[in-house]
Amino acid sequence: MSTRIARTNSKQNTEQTATAEQKPEQNKTQNTKQNYHQHTEQDTTKKKLALEIIKRLKTAYPDADCTLDYDDAWKLLVSVRLAAQCTDARVNIVVKSLYEKYPDIASLAAADVNDIEAIVHPCGLGNSKARDISACMKKLHYEFRDKVPDDFVTLLSLPGVGRKSANLIMGDVFGKPAIVTDTHCIRLTNRMGLVDNIKEPKKVEMALWKIIPPDEGNSFCHRLVCHGRDICTARTKPHCEQCVLADICMKNI
């Protein structure tokens, strides 16, 4: 009789131990499911907010476009590189002299880096920008036969071309889905509540891909530039009283 009781108790202890071991795994699974549903709900809310913001900005800035002047893809590549820490207005002035002397990829690829720097110096960081432009044009000339590739990954292989530049080329030149995470985009999407305290450009881009319709991304980013310059300013207090998004913006300032 005592042997039977001992076996029964042993079996119960084994079952209890197994149950105890299963609980952490069950809790982990439940937490994972809860987090998944929470993130899904957040994404759904952000998608609705994004669509309404896109709609209103379209009305406010119907003709928003790239503010860099160009008539060829390679020229946009040059201008985007020069625009780092420089205004688009200044870049548009400087490149006129550059293209007068070097009117195509081949001539710019053959140009002396010092000569390029002398022209682009007013845009700041002249030495590094001139080196990148020279190396980029050389690669376009010798490897791509003077044609700018329409593939995102290939664009990233060009000297001086990062994700922001590649996205701009993909969207503006080739009309493909693109999200340009410049300073305006990063600042405004955080303020509006479309992204949550994310400052790294690539992470902002990845977060926006989840909530912005692919065919709206490029124009949406151009409108953010306009809105950031006119209303949701960085150097002064934002003009929320004039903002078309005032009632839906999270105002994370």
N, C-alpha and C positions, 0 to 999 in steps of 0.2 A: 504493500500500500504506500509506504514511504517512497519507494522507487518511482511509482507512478506520479506522486505529487511532485517529486524532484524533476521529473521529465517535463511535467506540465509547466512548472515554474520556469524551467530552462527555456522552453518553447516561447513562453510569454515574454521573457527577457529578450530573447533573440528578435521577436517581432517588434518589441518596443525600441530596441536598438536600431533596427532597420528603418522603423518609422522616423526616429530621431534623425537618422542620417539623410532621409529623403526630404525632410522639412527645409533645410537650407537650399537644396536644389529647387524645390517647389517655390520657395519664396523668391529665389533668383529668377525663375521663369515668370512668376507673377509680376515682379518688378519690371522685367524686360517688356512684358506685354503692356503694363501701365505706361511705361515711358514711351513705347511705340505709339500708343493711342494718344498720349499727351502731345507728342511731336506732330502727329498727323492732324490733330485738332488745331494746333498752333499754325501749321502750314496752311490749312484750309482758311483760317481767319486772315492770315497774311495775304493769301491769294485774293481774297475778296477786297481787302484794303488796297492791294496793288492795282487791281482792275479799276477801282474807283479813282485812284490817284492818276493812273494813265489816262482815263477818260477826261478828267478835269484839266490835266496839263495839256492835252491835245487841244482843248478849247482855248486855253490861255496862250499857248505857243504853237499855233498851227503850222508855222513855217520853220520851225527849229531845225537847224542843220549844222554840219561841221563848220566851225568858224575859221578853219585854216583854208587858205586859198590853194587850189591845185587843179590841174587839168589832166593829170596822169597819176597812176598808182604810185610810181616811184617817187614822185614829188611829194605825195602825202607821207611816204615813209621818211623822207628828209625832214619835212616840216614837223612831224610828230617828234622826231628826235630833238630838233631844235627847241621845241616847245617846253621841254623839261625845265622847270624853274624860270620860265619866260612867258610873257603874254603872247597870245595868238596874234594880236595886232602887230607887235614888233616882228614876230617871225614872218608875217606876210610882207613886211617891208624889206627885211633882210634877204629873203629868198629871191627877190627880183634881181638883185645884183648877182647872186649865185647862178641863176639860170641864164642870165645874159652872157656870162662867161662860159658856163658849162650847160648847154641846152639839152643834153641827153645823158643817158646812163654811161655810155662809152666814154664820153669826154670827162665826166665827173670821176669815173673809175681811173682814168689816166692822170688826173690832176694831182699835183703835189699837195700833201696833207697841209703843209704850211700855208699854201695859197688858199686852201679851203678855210683854214682857221682864220686867216686875215679877214675874210668876208663875213664869217658867221660869229666872229668875236662879240658883237653887240648883244647876242642872245645869251651870253654867259656860258661858262664851262666850255669855252671854245676849243681847247685842246682835245678833250675827250670826245666832244661832239664831232669834231672834224675827223678824228680817227675812226669813229664808228661809221660815219657817213662814207668815208673812203672805203673802208673794209666791206660795208654793205653793198656799195655800188660795184665793187670788184667781183663780189660773189654773184650778184645779179648778172653781170656782164659775162663772166667766164663760165659759170655753172648753169645759169638759167636763160642764157641767150637774150638778155635784156628784157625779160618778162618777169613781172612780180607773180610769185606762185599764189594760187587761190586756196591753198591748204593751210590750215591753222598751225599744225605742227611744223610744217616746212618754213612758214613765216618766222616761227620762233628760232629757227636755226640761223637766221640772218643776224649779223653783228648789230648790236644796239636795239634789237627788236624784242620787246617784252610782251606780256599778255595784253596790256592795254593797247599797245600799237597794233598788235596782230588782230585784236578784236575790231579795232577801228577800220582797218583795211578790209577785213571780212565783211563788215556791215556796210560801210560807205561805198567801197569800190565794187564788191562782188555781190552785195545784196543778200548775204547769208546771215543767219542768226548770230547775234553778237551782243555782248554786254561789256561796255567800256567802264571799268571801275577807276575813274580819275578821282581827284580830291573832292569834286562836287558830289559825285555819285556816292562815295563813301560817307561823306559828312551828312548829306540829306537823307539817305536811306536809313541811317542810324537815328536821325532826329525824328523821322516820320514813323519809325517803328517797324520798318520792313525787315531790318536786321537788328540783332540784339547785341549792341556794344562790340561790334566786330570792326577792327581797323585795318587788318591785313587785306590788301587788294584781292588776292586770289580767293580768300575765304569769303569775302563779300560777294565776289562774282559767283562762287559756287552756291551761296545761299540764295542769291537772286535768280539763278537758273531754275530753282525749285518753284518759284512763285510768279515769275514774269513770263508771259507767253513768248515763245521764241521769235515770232514775227514782230514783236513790239519792243524787244530789248534795245536795239540800236537807237531808234528814235526816242525811246524813253530816256536814255542816257543823255541825248542831246538836249532834251527838254529840261532835264535836271540842271544842266549847265546854265541855261537861260534863267531858270527859277532861282538858282543859287546866286547868280549875279544880280538879279533884279530885286528879289524879295527875301529869300532865305539866306541872307548874307553871312559871311564868316567874320569879317573885320568889324562889323557893327552889329547892334542888336537886330535880329530878324524882324522884318515888318509884318508881323503876324496879322495885324489889323487889315492888311491889304491882300492877304494870302487866300487863294481859292481853296486851299486845303485846311483852313483854320479849324473847321469843325470835326475833321477826321484825323488830323495829325496828332501823333503821340507827344509831340513837343519835347523830345528828349534832348534839351539844349544844355 
